[in-house]
Amino acid sequence: MTREAASSSAPATPDESGELVGRVQRGDQTAFTALFSRHRGDVARLIQRMIGPHKNEVEDLVQDVFLQVHRSIGDFRAEARFSTWLYRITVNVVLMNRRALKSRPKYADEQQAAPAEDHEPLPDAQAARNQRVRAFYSLLEHLSEKKRQVFVLHELEGISPQEISEIVDAPVLTVRTRLFYARKELAELLLKEPCLAALASGFERSKRSRGESAGDE
């Protein structure tokens, strides 16, 4: 369904990072380089899905995330799941970035808006797909920050409500409620967007097949 909105890749196996984290905590900088290489793609993908795939600042935010990881890794405890801890940092970095952007004068954002279009015209199918992706992420901007977070984490990243509750520091029931209303609001918005209207019926079929209501998953 919404998987079209960004490319997917398999996340690193969480258990494989435990040894690297321990070495980093003991001061091994080569282990941090390996940890960065292992998880950079996952972090970049999540950032891209949270801010939209046509924004310029993904790489800067990746660097901000791993700078925070480097500063805070001494606080990480082995009983926790590293990917959950890493995603919590990523979500917080993106949230701070989005708040900073909203505080800027509008003209400053417009000057840095989208990257320049390629000179070569895109094939019709690719151009249509790009239009759908842009339209989809534009609609996501209508959701509140908290609803957007859980929607992206669950629907695009495939993370369970239980793990999301740890990432966003909220009860599981709260996560499920936010997700329910995010889907509901987005389905209504999709109906108003001609190139995405078919996704709205997909939402409704999915909800009916799961028998979902607010607070359920």
ZALO-552605 format. One record per atom (N, C-alpha, C): residue number from 0; residue in three letters; atom name; z, y, x. Coordinates in steps of 0.05 Angstrom, whole numbers, plus 5000, padded with zeros to 4 digits. Each point is the difference from the previous one (the first is absolute). Layout:
BEGIN
NODE num residu atome   c3   c2   c1
NODE NUM    ala    CA    Z    Y    X
...
***
This chain:
BEGIN
NODE num residu atome   c3   c2   c1
NODE   0    met     N 5000 4977 5016
NODE   0    met    CA 5000 5023 4984
NODE   0    met     C 5000 5025 5017
NODE   1    thr     N 5023 5011 5007
NODE   1    thr    CA 5002 5023 5017
NODE   1    thr     C 4996 4993 5029
NODE   2    arg     N 4996 4975 5007
NODE   2    arg    CA 4996 4993 5028
NODE   2    arg     C 4975 5014 5012
NODE   3    glu     N 4981 5007 4983
NODE   3    glu    CA 4976 5014 5009
NODE   3    glu     C 5007 5027 5013
NODE   4    ala     N 5023 5011 4992
NODE   4    ala    CA 5007 5027 5009
NODE   4    ala     C 5005 5003 5030
NODE   5    ala     N 5004 4978 5014
NODE   5    ala    CA 5004 5001 5029
NODE   5    ala     C 4995 4972 5011
NODE   6    ser     N 4991 4999 5025
NODE   6    ser    CA 4995 4974 5012
NODE   6    ser     C 5027 4986 5005
NODE   7    ser     N 5000 4973 5000
NODE   7    ser    CA 5024 4985 5004
NODE   7    ser     C 4999 4986 5026
NODE   8    ser     N 5024 4994 5011
NODE   8    ser    CA 5002 4983 5024
NODE   8    ser     C 5027 4986 4999
NODE   9    ala     N 5001 4977 5012
NODE   9    ala    CA 5025 4984 4999
NODE   9    ala     C 5022 5013 5016
NODE  10    pro     N 5024 5004 4989
NODE  10    pro    CA 5021 5012 5015
NODE  10    pro     C 5010 4981 5022
NODE  11    ala     N 5012 5011 5020
NODE  11    ala    CA 5011 4983 5022
NODE  11    ala     C 5023 4983 4989
NODE  12    thr     N 5002 4976 5011
NODE  12    thr    CA 5022 4982 4991
NODE  12    thr     C 5027 5012 5008
NODE  13    pro     N 5018 5005 4981
NODE  13    pro    CA 5025 5014 5006
NODE  13    pro     C 5016 4987 5022
NODE  14    asp     N 5003 4973 5000
NODE  14    asp    CA 5017 4986 5019
NODE  14    asp     C 4990 5003 5028
NODE  15    glu     N 4973 5005 5004
NODE  15    glu    CA 4989 5002 5027
NODE  15    glu     C 5010 5025 5014
NODE  16    ser     N 5010 5020 4984
NODE  16    ser    CA 5009 5025 5012
NODE  16    ser     C 5028 5000 5010
NODE  17    gly     N 5016 4980 4992
NODE  17    gly    CA 5028 4999 5007
NODE  17    gly     C 5006 5002 5029
NODE  18    glu     N 4985 4983 5016
NODE  18    glu    CA 5004 5000 5029
NODE  18    glu     C 4993 5026 5012
NODE  19    leu     N 4977 5012 4991
NODE  19    leu    CA 4991 5025 5011
NODE  19    leu     C 5021 5022 4994
NODE  20    val     N 5010 5001 4976
NODE  20    val    CA 5020 5020 4993
NODE  20    val     C 5025 4998 5018
NODE  21    gly     N 5009 4975 5005
NODE  21    gly    CA 5023 4996 5017
NODE  21    gly     C 4994 5010 5028
NODE  22    arg     N 4976 4995 5010
NODE  22    arg    CA 4993 5010 5027
NODE  22    arg     C 4999 5030 5001
NODE  23    val     N 4989 5012 4979
NODE  23    val    CA 4999 5030 4999
NODE  23    val     C 5028 5011 5000
NODE  24    gln     N 5018 4988 4985
NODE  24    gln    CA 5028 5009 5000
NODE  24    gln     C 5014 4998 5027
NODE  25    arg     N 4989 4982 5016
NODE  25    arg    CA 5011 4997 5027
NODE  25    arg     C 4986 5017 5021
NODE  26    gly     N 4981 5017 4990
NODE  26    gly    CA 4987 5020 5017
NODE  26    gly     C 4973 4992 5011
NODE  27    asp     N 4988 4979 4989
NODE  27    asp    CA 4974 4990 5010
NODE  27    asp     C 4978 5016 4986
NODE  28    gln     N 4988 5019 5014
NODE  28    gln    CA 4979 5017 4988
NODE  28    gln     C 4974 4985 4996
NODE  29    thr     N 4995 4979 5016
NODE  29    thr    CA 4975 4985 4995
NODE  29    thr     C 5002 4985 4973
NODE  30    ala     N 5025 4992 4993
NODE  30    ala    CA 5004 4987 4974
NODE  30    ala     C 4994 5020 4977
NODE  31    phe     N 5007 5025 5004
NODE  31    phe    CA 4995 5020 4979
NODE  31    phe     C 4970 5004 4997
NODE  32    thr     N 4985 5000 5022
NODE  32    thr    CA 4971 5002 4999
NODE  32    thr     C 4988 4977 4984
NODE  33    ala     N 5011 4976 5005
NODE  33    ala    CA 4991 4976 4985
NODE  33    ala     C 5007 5002 4971
NODE  34    leu     N 5024 5011 4994
NODE  34    leu    CA 5008 5003 4972
NODE  34    leu     C 4982 5020 4986
NODE  35    phe     N 4993 5021 5013
NODE  35    phe    CA 4982 5020 4989
NODE  35    phe     C 4973 4988 4994
NODE  36    ser     N 4989 4985 5019
NODE  36    ser    CA 4974 4987 4997
NODE  36    ser     C 5000 4980 4976
NODE  37    arg     N 5022 4986 4997
NODE  37    arg    CA 5002 4980 4979
NODE  37    arg     C 5002 5012 4972
NODE  38    his     N 5014 5023 4998
NODE  38    his    CA 5005 5011 4973
NODE  38    his     C 4984 5026 4994
NODE  39    arg     N 4986 5010 5019
NODE  39    arg    CA 4986 5025 4996
NODE  39    arg     C 4981 4999 4976
NODE  40    gly     N 4985 4978 4998
NODE  40    gly    CA 4980 4997 4979
NODE  40    gly     C 5013 5000 4972
NODE  41    asp     N 5023 4986 4998
NODE  41    asp    CA 5014 4999 4974
NODE  41    asp     C 5010 5028 4992
NODE  42    val     N 5011 5014 5019
NODE  42    val    CA 5011 5027 4995
NODE  42    val     C 4977 5019 4992
NODE  43    ala     N 4978 4999 5015
NODE  43    ala    CA 4977 5018 4994
NODE  43    ala     C 4989 4994 4972
NODE  44    arg     N 4998 4974 4993
NODE  44    arg    CA 4990 4993 4974
NODE  44    arg     C 5018 5011 4978
NODE  45    leu     N 5026 4997 5003
NODE  45    leu    CA 5019 5010 4980
NODE  45    leu     C 4998 5030 4997
NODE  46    ile     N 4999 5014 5023
NODE  46    ile    CA 4998 5029 5000
NODE  46    ile     C 4974 5008 4985
NODE  47    gln     N 4978 4987 5007
NODE  47    gln    CA 4975 5007 4988
NODE  47    gln     C 5001 4996 4969
NODE  48    arg     N 5013 4979 4992
NODE  48    arg    CA 5002 4995 4971
NODE  48    arg     C 5019 5019 4986
NODE  49    met     N 5019 5011 5015
NODE  49    met    CA 5019 5018 4988
NODE  49    met     C 4990 5029 4998
NODE  50    ile     N 4983 5008 5019
NODE  50    ile    CA 4990 5027 5000
NODE  50    ile     C 4971 5002 4991
NODE  51    gly     N 4986 4977 4999
NODE  51    gly    CA 4972 5001 4992
NODE  51    gly     C 4983 4994 5025
NODE  52    pro     N 4978 4985 4996
NODE  52    pro    CA 4984 4991 5023
NODE  52    pro     C 4982 5021 5012
NODE  53    his     N 4999 5023 4988
NODE  53    his    CA 4981 5020 5010
NODE  53    his     C 5015 5024 5013
NODE  54    lys     N 5025 4995 5008
NODE  54    lys    CA 5016 5021 5013
NODE  54    lys     C 4998 4997 5030
NODE  55    asn     N 5005 5022 5014
NODE  55    asn    CA 4997 5000 5029
NODE  55    asn     C 5025 4992 5016
NODE  56    glu     N 5023 5001 4987
NODE  56    glu    CA 5025 4999 5016
NODE  56    glu     C 5012 4973 5004
NODE  57    val     N 4985 4978 4993
NODE  57    val    CA 5011 4973 5003
NODE  57    val     C 5010 4995 5028
NODE  58    glu     N 4984 5005 5020
NODE  58    glu    CA 5007 4993 5027
NODE  58    glu     C 5025 5016 5009
NODE  59    asp     N 5001 5026 4993
NODE  59    asp    CA 5024 5016 5007
NODE  59    asp     C 5025 4988 4987
NODE  60    leu     N 4998 4991 4976
NODE  60    leu    CA 5023 4989 4986
NODE  60    leu     C 5008 4973 5012
NODE  61    val     N 4980 4984 5009
NODE  61    val    CA 5007 4975 5014
NODE  61    val     C 5017 5006 5024
NODE  62    gln     N 4992 5020 5016
NODE  62    gln    CA 5015 5008 5023
NODE  62    gln     C 5028 5009 4993
NODE  63    asp     N 5002 5015 4978
NODE  63    asp    CA 5027 5009 4991
NODE  63    asp     C 5018 4977 4993
NODE  64    val     N 4988 4980 4986
NODE  64    val    CA 5015 4976 4992
NODE  64    val     C 5011 4986 5024
NODE  65    phe     N 4983 4995 5020
NODE  65    phe    CA 5009 4984 5023
NODE  65    phe     C 5018 5017 5019
NODE  66    leu     N 4998 5026 4999
NODE  66    leu    CA 5019 5016 5014
NODE  66    leu     C 5028 4997 4988
NODE  67    gln     N 5001 5000 4973
NODE  67    gln    CA 5025 4995 4986
NODE  67    gln     C 5011 4972 5005
NODE  68    val     N 4981 4981 5000
NODE  68    val    CA 5009 4972 5006
NODE  68    val     C 5013 4999 5028
NODE  69    his     N 4987 5013 5020
NODE  69    his    CA 5011 5000 5027
NODE  69    his     C 5027 5012 5001
NODE  70    arg     N 5004 5022 4985
NODE  70    arg    CA 5026 5014 5000
NODE  70    arg     C 5022 4984 4986
NODE  71    ser     N 4992 4985 4980
NODE  71    ser    CA 5020 4987 4982
NODE  71    ser     C 5003 4970 5004
NODE  72    ile     N 4984 4988 5018
NODE  72    ile    CA 5000 4971 5001
NODE  72    ile     C 5027 4988 5009
NODE  73    gly     N 5016 5016 5014
NODE  73    gly    CA 5026 4991 5007
NODE  73    gly     C 5018 4995 4975
NODE  74    asp     N 4993 5012 4978
NODE  74    asp    CA 5015 4996 4975
NODE  74    asp     C 4991 4976 4984
NODE  75    phe     N 4977 4988 5008
NODE  75    phe    CA 4990 4977 4985
NODE  75    phe     C 5017 4976 5005
NODE  76    arg     N 5006 4986 4978
NODE  76    arg    CA 5016 4976 5002
NODE  76    arg     C 4984 4975 4995
NODE  77    ala     N 5004 4979 5016
NODE  77    ala    CA 4983 4976 5000
NODE  77    ala     C 5000 4986 4973
NODE  78    glu     N 5021 5004 4984
NODE  78    glu    CA 5000 4986 4974
NODE  78    glu     C 4981 5013 4980
NODE  79    ala     N 4991 5024 5005
NODE  79    ala    CA 4981 5013 4983
NODE  79    ala     C 4972 4991 5007
NODE  80    arg     N 4981 5005 4982
NODE  80    arg    CA 4972 4994 5005
NODE  80    arg     C 4987 5024 5012
NODE  81    phe     N 4988 4997 5024
NODE  81    phe    CA 4989 5023 5014
NODE  81    phe     C 4978 5014 4984
NODE  82    ser     N 4983 4985 4987
NODE  82    ser    CA 4978 5013 4985
NODE  82    ser     C 5011 5018 4978
NODE  83    thr     N 5022 4991 4987
NODE  83    thr    CA 5013 5016 4979
NODE  83    thr     C 5011 5026 5012
NODE  84    trp     N 5013 4998 5022
NODE  84    trp    CA 5011 5023 5014
NODE  84    trp     C 4978 5019 5009
NODE  85    leu     N 4979 4989 5010
NODE  85    leu    CA 4977 5016 5009
NODE  85    leu     C 4986 5014 4977
NODE  86    tyr     N 4997 4986 4977
NODE  86    tyr    CA 4988 5013 4977
NODE  86    tyr     C 5018 5021 4988
NODE  87    arg     N 5026 4997 5002
NODE  87    arg    CA 5018 5021 4990
NODE  87    arg     C 4996 5026 5017
NODE  88    ile     N 4998 4997 5026
NODE  88    ile    CA 4994 5023 5017
NODE  88    ile     C 4973 5012 4993
NODE  89    thr     N 4980 4983 4996
NODE  89    thr    CA 4973 5010 4993
NODE  89    thr     C 5000 5016 4974
NODE  90    val     N 5013 4989 4980
NODE  90    val    CA 5001 5014 4974
NODE  90    val     C 5014 5027 5003
NODE  91    asn     N 5021 5001 5015
NODE  91    asn    CA 5015 5025 5004
NODE  91    asn     C 4983 5021 5016
NODE  92    val     N 4986 4991 5020
NODE  92    val    CA 4983 5018 5015
NODE  92    val     C 4978 5011 4983
NODE  93    val     N 4987 4983 4984
NODE  93    val    CA 4979 5010 4981
NODE  93    val     C 5012 5019 4980
NODE  94    leu     N 5023 4994 4989
NODE  94    leu    CA 5013 5018 4981
NODE  94    leu     C 5005 5027 5012
NODE  95    met     N 5011 5001 5024
NODE  95    met    CA 5005 5026 5013
NODE  95    met     C 4974 5015 5005
NODE  96    asn     N 4979 4986 5007
NODE  96    asn    CA 4974 5012 5005
NODE  96    asn     C 4989 5012 4974
NODE  97    arg     N 5002 4985 4978
NODE  97    arg    CA 4989 5009 4974
NODE  97    arg     C 5016 5025 4991
NODE  98    arg     N 5026 5000 5004
NODE  98    arg    CA 5016 5023 4992
NODE  98    arg     C 4992 5025 5017
NODE  99    ala     N 4995 4995 5026
NODE  99    ala    CA 4992 5023 5017
NODE  99    ala     C 4973 5011 4991
NODE 100    leu     N 4981 4982 4993
NODE 100    leu    CA 4974 5009 4991
NODE 100    leu     C 5002 5016 4974
NODE 101    lys     N 5017 4992 4982
NODE 101    lys    CA 5003 5014 4975
NODE 101    lys     C 5012 5028 5004
NODE 102    ser     N 5014 5004 5022
NODE 102    ser    CA 5012 5026 5005
NODE 102    ser     C 4981 5019 5014
NODE 103    arg     N 4977 4990 5009
NODE 103    arg    CA 4980 5017 5013
NODE 103    arg     C 4985 5017 4979
NODE 104    pro     N 4990 5023 5009
NODE 104    pro    CA 4982 5015 4982
NODE 104    pro     C 4975 4983 4994
NODE 105    lys     N 4990 5002 4976
NODE 105    lys    CA 4978 4983 4991
NODE 105    lys     C 4976 5002 5018
NODE 106    tyr     N 4993 5025 5009
NODE 106    tyr    CA 4976 5003 5016
NODE 106    tyr     C 5001 4985 5026
NODE 107    ala     N 5025 4996 5011
NODE 107    ala    CA 5003 4986 5025
NODE 107    ala     C 4992 4971 4997
NODE 108    asp     N 5007 4988 4977
NODE 108    asp    CA 4993 4972 4995
NODE 108    asp     C 4970 4998 4996
NODE 109    glu     N 4988 5020 4986
NODE 109    glu    CA 4971 4998 4995
NODE 109    glu     C 4984 5001 5026
NODE 110    gln     N 5010 5016 5020
NODE 110    gln    CA 4986 5002 5025
NODE 110    gln     C 5001 4973 5015
NODE 111    gln     N 5021 4984 4995
NODE 111    gln    CA 5002 4974 5014
NODE 111    gln     C 4994 4977 4982
NODE 112    ala     N 4987 5005 4978
NODE 112    ala    CA 4998 4980 4979
NODE 112    ala     C 4988 4974 5009
NODE 113    ala     N 4975 4995 4993
NODE 113    ala    CA 4988 4974 5006
NODE 113    ala     C 4984 5000 5025
NODE 114    pro     N 4997 4978 5014
NODE 114    pro    CA 4983 4999 5023
NODE 114    pro     C 4971 5006 4993
NODE 115    ala     N 4985 5010 5019
NODE 115    ala    CA 4972 5006 4995
NODE 115    ala     C 4985 4975 4992
NODE 116    glu     N 4981 5003 4981
NODE 116    glu    CA 4984 4978 4991
NODE 116    glu     C 4981 4992 5022
NODE 117    asp     N 4993 4974 5001
NODE 117    asp    CA 4980 4991 5019
NODE 117    asp     C 4973 5012 4993
NODE 118    his     N 4984 5005 5021
NODE 118    his    CA 4973 5011 4995
NODE 118    his     C 4982 4979 4987
NODE 119    glu     N 5004 4975 5006
NODE 119    glu    CA 4984 4979 4988
NODE 119    glu     C 5009 4995 4972
NODE 120    pro     N 4981 5001 4980
NODE 120    pro    CA 5008 4995 4973
NODE 120    pro     C 5009 4971 4996
NODE 121    leu     N 5021 4996 4984
NODE 121    leu    CA 5010 4973 4995
NODE 121    leu     C 4983 4985 4980
NODE 122    pro     N 4999 4974 5003
NODE 122    pro    CA 4987 4984 4979
NODE 122    pro     C 5013 5005 4973
NODE 123    asp     N 4985 4997 4978
NODE 123    asp    CA 5011 5006 4974
NODE 123    asp     C 5026 4985 4994
NODE 124    ala     N 5001 4974 5007
NODE 124    ala    CA 5023 4984 4994
NODE 124    ala     C 5025 5011 5015
NODE 125    gln     N 4996 5007 5025
NODE 125    gln    CA 5022 5010 5016
NODE 125    gln     C 5009 5027 4990
NODE 126    ala     N 4981 5017 4993
NODE 126    ala    CA 5007 5026 4989
NODE 126    ala     C 5015 4998 4974
NODE 127    ala     N 4992 4981 4983
NODE 127    ala    CA 5014 4996 4975
NODE 127    ala     C 5029 4990 5005
NODE 128    arg     N 5002 4982 5020
NODE 128    arg    CA 5027 4990 5006
NODE 128    arg     C 5018 5022 5010
NODE 129    asn     N 4989 5017 5018
NODE 129    asn    CA 5015 5022 5011
NODE 129    asn     C 5009 5019 4977
NODE 130    gln     N 4983 5004 4981
NODE 130    gln    CA 5007 5017 4977
NODE 130    gln     C 5023 4988 4985
NODE 131    arg     N 4999 4974 4995
NODE 131    arg    CA 5022 4986 4986
NODE 131    arg     C 5026 5002 5015
NODE 132    val     N 4999 4996 5026
NODE 132    val    CA 5024 5001 5017
NODE 132    val     C 5012 5028 4998
NODE 133    arg     N 4983 5021 5004
NODE 133    arg    CA 5010 5027 4998
NODE 133    arg     C 5012 5006 4973
NODE 134    ala     N 4987 4991 4979
NODE 134    ala    CA 5009 5005 4973
NODE 134    ala     C 5027 4986 4995
NODE 135    phe     N 5002 4976 5010
NODE 135    phe    CA 5025 4985 4997
NODE 135    phe     C 5024 5014 5013
NODE 136    tyr     N 4996 5008 5025
NODE 136    tyr    CA 5022 5013 5014
NODE 136    tyr     C 5006 5027 4989
NODE 137    ser     N 4980 5013 4989
NODE 137    ser    CA 5005 5026 4986
NODE 137    ser     C 5019 4995 4976
NODE 138    leu     N 4995 4978 4986
NODE 138    leu    CA 5018 4994 4977
NODE 138    leu     C 5028 4993 5009
NODE 139    leu     N 5002 4986 5022
NODE 139    leu    CA 5027 4993 5010
NODE 139    leu     C 5017 5025 5005
NODE 140    glu     N 4987 5022 5007
NODE 140    glu    CA 5014 5025 5005
NODE 140    glu     C 5015 5010 4975
NODE 141    his     N 4991 4991 4977
NODE 141    his    CA 5013 5009 4975
NODE 141    his     C 5027 4986 4995
NODE 142    leu     N 5005 4978 5014
NODE 142    leu    CA 5025 4986 4998
NODE 142    leu     C 5022 5014 5016
NODE 143    ser     N 5025 4997 4991
NODE 143    ser    CA 5021 5011 5016
NODE 143    ser     C 5002 4985 5027
NODE 144    glu     N 5013 5012 5019
NODE 144    glu    CA 5001 4989 5027
NODE 144    glu     C 5013 4972 4999
NODE 145    lys     N 5021 4996 4985
NODE 145    lys    CA 5014 4975 4999
NODE 145    lys     C 4983 4978 4987
NODE 146    lys     N 4985 5008 4979
NODE 146    lys    CA 4983 4980 4987
NODE 146    lys     C 4976 4993 5018
NODE 147    arg     N 4989 5020 5014
NODE 147    arg    CA 4978 4994 5018
NODE 147    arg     C 5008 4981 5022
NODE 148    gln     N 5024 5004 5011
NODE 148    gln    CA 5010 4983 5021
NODE 148    gln     C 5001 4970 4991
NODE 149    val     N 5013 4995 4978
NODE 149    val    CA 5003 4972 4991
NODE 149    val     C 4973 4988 4992
NODE 150    phe     N 4982 5017 4988
NODE 150    phe    CA 4974 4990 4993
NODE 150    phe     C 4984 4991 5024
NODE 151    val     N 4999 5018 5020
NODE 151    val    CA 4985 4993 5025
NODE 151    val     C 5012 4976 5013
NODE 152    leu     N 5026 4999 5003
NODE 152    leu    CA 5013 4978 5013
NODE 152    leu     C 4996 4973 4986
NODE 153    his     N 5000 5001 4973
NODE 153    his    CA 4998 4975 4985
NODE 153    his     C 4970 4993 4995
NODE 154    glu     N 4985 5018 4989
NODE 154    glu    CA 4973 4994 4991
NODE 154    glu     C 4980 4999 5023
NODE 155    leu     N 5003 5017 5020
NODE 155    leu    CA 4981 5001 5022
NODE 155    leu     C 5009 4984 5024
NODE 156    glu     N 5027 5000 5005
NODE 156    glu    CA 5010 4985 5023
NODE 156    glu     C 5010 4972 4993
NODE 157    gly     N 5004 4995 4974
NODE 157    gly    CA 5009 4973 4992
NODE 157    gly     C 5029 4994 5006
NODE 158    ile     N 5017 5020 5003
NODE 158    ile    CA 5028 4996 5007
NODE 158    ile     C 5016 4995 4974
NODE 159    ser     N 5019 4982 5001
NODE 159    ser    CA 5016 4993 4977
NODE 159    ser     C 5019 5023 4992
NODE 160    pro     N 5007 5002 4974
NODE 160    pro    CA 5020 5021 4993
NODE 160    pro     C 5026 4997 5015
NODE 161    gln     N 5008 4976 5007
NODE 161    gln    CA 5025 4996 5015
NODE 161    gln     C 4998 5013 5027
NODE 162    glu     N 4978 4996 5014
NODE 162    glu    CA 4998 5013 5027
NODE 162    glu     C 4995 5030 4997
NODE 163    ile     N 4985 5008 4979
NODE 163    ile    CA 4996 5029 4996
NODE 163    ile     C 5027 5014 4996
NODE 164    ser     N 5018 4987 4986
NODE 164    ser    CA 5027 5012 4995
NODE 164    ser     C 5014 5006 5026
NODE 165    glu     N 4996 4984 5021
NODE 165    glu    CA 5011 5005 5026
NODE 165    glu     C 4985 5023 5014
NODE 166    ile     N 4974 5000 4996
NODE 166    ile    CA 4984 5021 5014
NODE 166    ile     C 5006 5028 4989
NODE 167    val     N 5002 5002 4973
NODE 167    val    CA 5005 5027 4988
NODE 167    val     C 5029 5005 4994
NODE 168    asp     N 5017 4981 5006
NODE 168    asp    CA 5029 5003 4996
NODE 168    asp     C 5007 5005 4971
NODE 169    ala     N 4990 4983 4982
NODE 169    ala    CA 5005 5002 4972
NODE 169    ala     C 5005 4972 4988
NODE 170    pro     N 5015 4998 4978
NODE 170    pro    CA 5004 4973 4988
NODE 170    pro     C 4974 4988 4991
NODE 171    val     N 4999 4973 5000
NODE 171    val    CA 4975 4986 4992
NODE 171    val     C 4992 5009 4972
NODE 172    leu     N 5019 5002 4981
NODE 172    leu    CA 4993 5008 4973
NODE 172    leu     C 4987 5028 5000
NODE 173    thr     N 5010 5018 5016
NODE 173    thr    CA 4988 5026 5002
NODE 173    thr     C 4971 4999 5010
NODE 174    val     N 4996 4983 5021
NODE 174    val    CA 4973 4996 5010
NODE 174    val     C 4981 4989 4979
NODE 175    arg     N 5009 4981 4985
NODE 175    arg    CA 4984 4988 4979
NODE 175    arg     C 4994 5020 4978
NODE 176    thr     N 5019 5017 4993
NODE 176    thr    CA 4996 5020 4980
NODE 176    thr     C 4979 5021 5009
NODE 177    arg     N 5003 5009 5025
NODE 177    arg    CA 4981 5019 5011
NODE 177    arg     C 4972 4988 5000
NODE 178    leu     N 4998 4974 5007
NODE 178    leu    CA 4974 4987 5002
NODE 178    leu     C 4988 4998 4972
NODE 179    phe     N 5016 4993 4980
NODE 179    phe    CA 4990 4998 4973
NODE 179    phe     C 4988 5026 4991
NODE 180    tyr     N 5015 5022 5004
NODE 180    tyr    CA 4990 5026 4990
NODE 180    tyr     C 4977 5011 5018
NODE 181    ala     N 4999 4992 5025
NODE 181    ala    CA 4978 5008 5017
NODE 181    ala     C 4974 4987 4990
NODE 182    arg     N 5002 4974 4993
NODE 182    arg    CA 4976 4986 4989
NODE 182    arg     C 4992 5012 4973
NODE 183    lys     N 5019 5006 4983
NODE 183    lys    CA 4995 5011 4974
NODE 183    lys     C 4986 5027 5002
NODE 184    glu     N 5011 5018 5017
NODE 184    glu    CA 4988 5026 5003
NODE 184    glu     C 4973 4999 5013
NODE 185    leu     N 4997 4983 5020
NODE 185    leu    CA 4974 4998 5013
NODE 185    leu     C 4979 4988 4982
NODE 186    ala     N 5007 4981 4983
NODE 186    ala    CA 4981 4989 4981
NODE 186    ala     C 4990 5021 4981
NODE 187    glu     N 5017 5018 4991
NODE 187    glu    CA 4992 5022 4983
NODE 187    glu     C 4981 5019 5014
NODE 188    leu     N 5006 5005 5026
NODE 188    leu    CA 4983 5018 5016
NODE 188    leu     C 4973 4987 5005
NODE 189    leu     N 5000 4974 5005
NODE 189    leu    CA 4975 4986 5006
NODE 189    leu     C 4980 5002 4976
NODE 190    leu     N 5010 5000 4976
NODE 190    leu    CA 4983 5001 4977
NODE 190    leu     C 4984 5027 4999
NODE 191    lys     N 5010 5020 5013
NODE 191    lys    CA 4987 5026 5000
NODE 191    lys     C 4980 5003 5023
NODE 192    glu     N 4999 4981 5017
NODE 192    glu    CA 4982 5001 5023
NODE 192    glu     C 4978 4979 4997
NODE 193    pro     N 4975 5009 4993
NODE 193    pro    CA 4978 4982 4993
NODE 193    pro     C 4996 4977 5021
NODE 194    cys     N 5001 5007 5025
NODE 194    cys    CA 4993 4979 5020
NODE 194    cys     C 5023 4980 5005
NODE 195    leu     N 5024 5006 4987
NODE 195    leu    CA 5023 4982 5004
NODE 195    leu     C 5011 4989 4974
NODE 196    ala     N 4987 5006 4978
NODE 196    ala    CA 5012 4993 4974
NODE 196    ala     C 5004 4970 4997
NODE 197    ala     N 4982 4984 5013
NODE 197    ala    CA 5003 4971 4998
NODE 197    ala     C 5026 4990 5012
NODE 198    leu     N 5011 5014 5019
NODE 198    leu    CA 5026 4992 5012
NODE 198    leu     C 5023 5002 4980
NODE 199    ala     N 4998 5018 4981
NODE 199    ala    CA 5021 5004 4980
NODE 199    ala     C 5003 4974 4983
NODE 200    ser     N 4978 4989 4992
NODE 200    ser    CA 5002 4975 4984
NODE 200    ser     C 5011 4977 5017
NODE 201    gly     N 4994 5001 5026
NODE 201    gly    CA 5011 4980 5018
NODE 201    gly     C 5030 5003 5001
NODE 202    phe     N 5011 5024 5001
NODE 202    phe    CA 5029 5005 4999
NODE 202    phe     C 5012 4988 4975
NODE 203    glu     N 4987 5005 4978
NODE 203    glu    CA 5012 4991 4974
NODE 203    glu     C 5000 4970 4998
NODE 204    arg     N 4978 4987 5009
NODE 204    arg    CA 4998 4971 5000
NODE 204    arg     C 5022 4988 5018
NODE 205    ser     N 5003 5012 5023
NODE 205    ser    CA 5020 4990 5019
NODE 205    ser     C 5028 5003 4989
NODE 206    lys     N 5006 5022 4987
NODE 206    lys    CA 5026 5004 4988
NODE 206    lys     C 5006 4980 4978
NODE 207    arg     N 4979 4996 4983
NODE 207    arg    CA 5004 4981 4977
NODE 207    arg     C 5004 4972 5010
NODE 208    ser     N 4984 4992 5021
NODE 208    ser    CA 5002 4973 5010
NODE 208    ser     C 5028 4994 5012
NODE 209    arg     N 5012 5022 5011
NODE 209    arg    CA 5027 4997 5012
NODE 209    arg     C 5022 5005 4980
NODE 210    gly     N 4993 5011 4976
NODE 210    gly    CA 5020 5006 4980
NODE 210    gly     C 5019 5022 5010
NODE 211    glu     N 4989 5020 5015
NODE 211    glu    CA 5018 5020 5012
NODE 211    glu     C 5009 5021 4980
NODE 212    ser     N 5024 5010 5006
NODE 212    ser    CA 5011 5024 4987
NODE 212    ser     C 5016 5014 5021
NODE 213    ala     N 5009 5025 4994
NODE 213    ala    CA 5014 5015 5019
NODE 213    ala     C 5025 4985 5010
NODE 214    gly     N 5003 4998 5026
NODE 214    gly    CA 5022 4986 5012
NODE 214    gly     C 4994 4970 5005
NODE 215    asp     N 4977 4991 4991
NODE 215    asp    CA 4992 4972 5006
NODE 215    asp     C 4980 4999 5021
NODE 216    glu     N 4997 4976 5012
NODE 216    glu    CA 4979 4996 5020
NODE 216    glu     C 4988 4973 4996
***
